[in-house]
Amino acid sequence: MNSLSADISNQNELYFSWVCKDSMPRLGKLDTTTGEFTLFEQDISGGIHYPVVYKNELIYDNLYKSINF
């Protein structure tokens, strides 16, 4: 787990970067209310190194684009 961040529009979720063997860094999410982890399995070009989430939209600077999830 790397680069922990929070979405100020949803104070119950924390976001982080995670990596498994032979993949790019991916987005992970922790629901602080339930303790449930979500590990996204989609590779994003360049990887998710420092996730920033706002209003359920992932914003990252590798390609200057955002992804709704």
PEBEL-V900852 format. One record per residue. N is the residue number from 1. OMEGA is omega in whole degrees, 0 to 359 (* if undefined). BURIAL is # if it has 9 or more other C-alpha atoms within 8 Angstrom, else .. D_LAST is the distance of its C-alpha to the last C-alpha in whole Angstrom. Layout:
# PEBEL-V900852
N_OMEGA_BURIAL_D_LAST ; N_OMEGA_BURIAL_D_LAST
This chain:
# PEBEL-V900852
1_182_._20 ; 2_165_._20 ; 3_180_#_19 ; 4_177_#_18 ; 5_181_#_16 ; 6_175_#_15 ; 7_184_#_13 ; 8_178_._16 ; 9_178_._15 ; 10_187_._14 ; 11_180_._17 ; 12_183_._16 ; 13_174_#_14 ; 14_182_#_15 ; 15_182_#_13 ; 16_176_#_15 ; 17_177_#_15 ; 18_183_#_17 ; 19_168_#_19 ; 20_184_._20 ; 21_177_._23 ; 22_176_._23 ; 23_174_._20 ; 24_175_#_18 ; 25_184_#_16 ; 26_180_#_13 ; 27_171_#_11 ; 28_181_#_12 ; 29_175_#_11 ; 30_173_#_15 ; 31_185_#_15 ; 32_177_#_18 ; 33_184_._20 ; 34_184_._19 ; 35_183_._20 ; 36_175_._17 ; 37_170_._15 ; 38_179_._12 ; 39_181_#_12 ; 40_186_._10 ; 41_182_._12 ; 42_171_._11 ; 43_177_#_13 ; 44_182_._12 ; 45_181_._16 ; 46_179_._18 ; 47_176_#_16 ; 48_183_#_14 ; 49_182_#_17 ; 50_185_#_16 ; 51_172_#_13 ; 52_182_#_13 ; 53_176_#_10 ; 54_181_#_11 ; 55_176_._10 ; 56_177_._7 ; 57_178_#_6 ; 58_179_#_7 ; 59_178_#_11 ; 60_189_#_13 ; 61_180_._17 ; 62_179_#_17 ; 63_181_._17 ; 64_178_._16 ; 65_178_._13 ; 66_183_._10 ; 67_173_._6 ; 68_178_._4 ; 69_*_._0
